[in-house]
Amino acid sequence: MDVILSLPWPLRPEAEKAFLMRCRELAEQGEERVLIRCDETPHPSTRVLTLLLNIAHLAPYGPPQWRVIDAQENLLEALRLTGLDHWFKNGTDEEAIA
């Protein structure tokens, strides 16, 4: 079963920390598919990309089969340009972001 988390917006330190802690818990539990909904994220700010990079670093706990969903095209393009799209792939998908 997929777990869907909504990226908090606007990003504030407390919300950002809580979101990352929840992601860490899911990774440690071996959750195979986590969908990170970015529908309220209006632009790919440095904070957003840094948070997604921190989530990508959770990969040692399990396979990186997490996806970014419902994101605006500018965020998707930023993920591609920074290489973060690689970390949100799973074993069967050509594209890691939807």
C-alpha positions as a Markdown table, in Angstrom:
| # | Residue | x | y | z |
|---|---|---|---|---|
| 1 | Met | 0.0 | 0.0 | 0.0 |
| 2 | Asp | 1.3 | 3.5 | -0.9 |
| 3 | Val | 1.9 | 6.1 | 1.8 |
| 4 | Ile | 1.1 | 9.6 | 0.7 |
| 5 | Leu | 2.7 | 12.5 | 2.5 |
| 6 | Ser | 2.0 | 16.2 | 1.6 |
| 7 | Leu | 5.1 | 18.4 | 1.5 |
| 8 | Pro | 4.3 | 21.2 | 4.0 |
| 9 | Trp | 4.0 | 24.7 | 2.5 |
| 10 | Pro | 5.1 | 27.2 | 3.4 |
| 11 | Leu | 8.2 | 25.5 | 4.7 |
| 12 | Arg | 8.9 | 26.5 | 8.3 |
| 13 | Pro | 11.6 | 25.0 | 10.4 |
| 14 | Glu | 9.2 | 23.1 | 12.7 |
| 15 | Ala | 7.1 | 21.7 | 9.8 |
| 16 | Glu | 10.2 | 20.8 | 7.8 |
| 17 | Lys | 11.8 | 18.9 | 10.7 |
| 18 | Ala | 8.6 | 17.0 | 11.5 |
| 19 | Phe | 8.2 | 16.1 | 7.8 |
| 20 | Leu | 11.8 | 14.8 | 7.6 |
| 21 | Met | 11.4 | 12.8 | 10.9 |
| 22 | Arg | 8.2 | 11.2 | 9.5 |
| 23 | Cys | 10.1 | 10.3 | 6.3 |
| 24 | Arg | 12.9 | 8.8 | 8.4 |
| 25 | Glu | 10.5 | 6.7 | 10.4 |
| 26 | Leu | 8.9 | 5.4 | 7.2 |
| 27 | Ala | 12.4 | 4.6 | 5.7 |
| 28 | Glu | 13.5 | 2.8 | 8.9 |
| 29 | Gln | 10.2 | 0.8 | 8.9 |
| 30 | Gly | 11.1 | -0.4 | 5.3 |
| 31 | Glu | 8.1 | 1.3 | 3.7 |
| 32 | Glu | 8.5 | 0.5 | 0.0 |
| 33 | Arg | 6.5 | 3.2 | -1.7 |
| 34 | Val | 6.0 | 6.7 | -0.4 |
| 35 | Leu | 4.5 | 9.3 | -2.6 |
| 36 | Ile | 5.4 | 12.9 | -1.7 |
| 37 | Arg | 2.7 | 15.2 | -2.8 |
| 38 | Cys | 4.0 | 18.7 | -3.8 |
| 39 | Asp | 0.7 | 20.2 | -5.1 |
| 40 | Glu | 1.0 | 23.3 | -2.8 |
| 41 | Thr | 4.7 | 24.0 | -3.6 |
| 42 | Pro | 4.6 | 26.9 | -6.0 |
| 43 | His | 8.3 | 26.9 | -6.9 |
| 44 | Pro | 11.5 | 24.9 | -6.4 |
| 45 | Ser | 13.1 | 27.0 | -3.6 |
| 46 | Thr | 16.4 | 26.0 | -2.2 |
| 47 | Arg | 14.6 | 24.9 | 1.0 |
| 48 | Val | 12.4 | 22.5 | -1.0 |
| 49 | Leu | 15.3 | 21.0 | -2.9 |
| 50 | Thr | 17.4 | 20.7 | 0.3 |
| 51 | Leu | 14.5 | 18.9 | 2.0 |
| 52 | Leu | 14.1 | 16.5 | -0.9 |
| 53 | Leu | 17.9 | 15.9 | -0.9 |
| 54 | Asn | 17.7 | 15.1 | 2.8 |
| 55 | Ile | 15.0 | 12.6 | 2.1 |
| 56 | Ala | 17.1 | 11.1 | -0.7 |
| 57 | His | 19.9 | 10.5 | 1.9 |
| 58 | Leu | 17.5 | 8.2 | 3.7 |
| 59 | Ala | 18.2 | 5.6 | 0.9 |
| 60 | Pro | 20.6 | 3.5 | 3.1 |
| 61 | Tyr | 17.6 | 2.4 | 5.2 |
| 62 | Gly | 15.9 | 0.9 | 2.1 |
| 63 | Pro | 15.5 | 1.0 | -1.6 |
| 64 | Pro | 14.8 | 4.5 | -3.0 |
| 65 | Gln | 11.3 | 3.8 | -4.3 |
| 66 | Trp | 9.8 | 7.1 | -3.3 |
| 67 | Arg | 8.1 | 9.4 | -5.8 |
| 68 | Val | 7.2 | 13.1 | -6.1 |
| 69 | Ile | 3.6 | 13.5 | -7.3 |
| 70 | Asp | 1.3 | 16.4 | -8.2 |
| 71 | Ala | 4.3 | 18.8 | -8.6 |
| 72 | Gln | 4.3 | 21.8 | -10.9 |
| 73 | Glu | 6.5 | 21.6 | -14.0 |
| 74 | Asn | 9.1 | 24.0 | -12.6 |
| 75 | Leu | 9.7 | 21.7 | -9.6 |
| 76 | Leu | 9.9 | 18.6 | -11.8 |
| 77 | Glu | 12.5 | 20.4 | -14.0 |
| 78 | Ala | 14.5 | 21.4 | -11.0 |
| 79 | Leu | 14.6 | 17.8 | -9.8 |
| 80 | Arg | 15.8 | 16.7 | -13.2 |
| 81 | Leu | 18.5 | 19.4 | -13.4 |
| 82 | Thr | 19.8 | 18.7 | -10.0 |
| 83 | Gly | 19.8 | 14.9 | -10.4 |
| 84 | Leu | 17.4 | 14.4 | -7.6 |
| 85 | Asp | 15.0 | 12.6 | -9.9 |
| 86 | His | 17.4 | 9.7 | -9.7 |
| 87 | Trp | 16.8 | 9.2 | -6.0 |
| 88 | Phe | 13.0 | 9.0 | -6.4 |
| 89 | Lys | 13.1 | 6.1 | -8.8 |
| 90 | Asn | 11.9 | 2.6 | -8.2 |
| 91 | Gly | 13.0 | -0.6 | -9.8 |
| 92 | Thr | 10.2 | -0.7 | -12.5 |
| 93 | Asp | 9.6 | 2.9 | -13.4 |
| 94 | Glu | 11.4 | 4.8 | -16.2 |
| 95 | Glu | 10.4 | 8.1 | -14.6 |
| 96 | Ala | 10.7 | 8.6 | -10.9 |
| 97 | Ile | 8.5 | 11.7 | -10.8 |
| 98 | Ala | 4.9 | 11.9 | -11.8 |
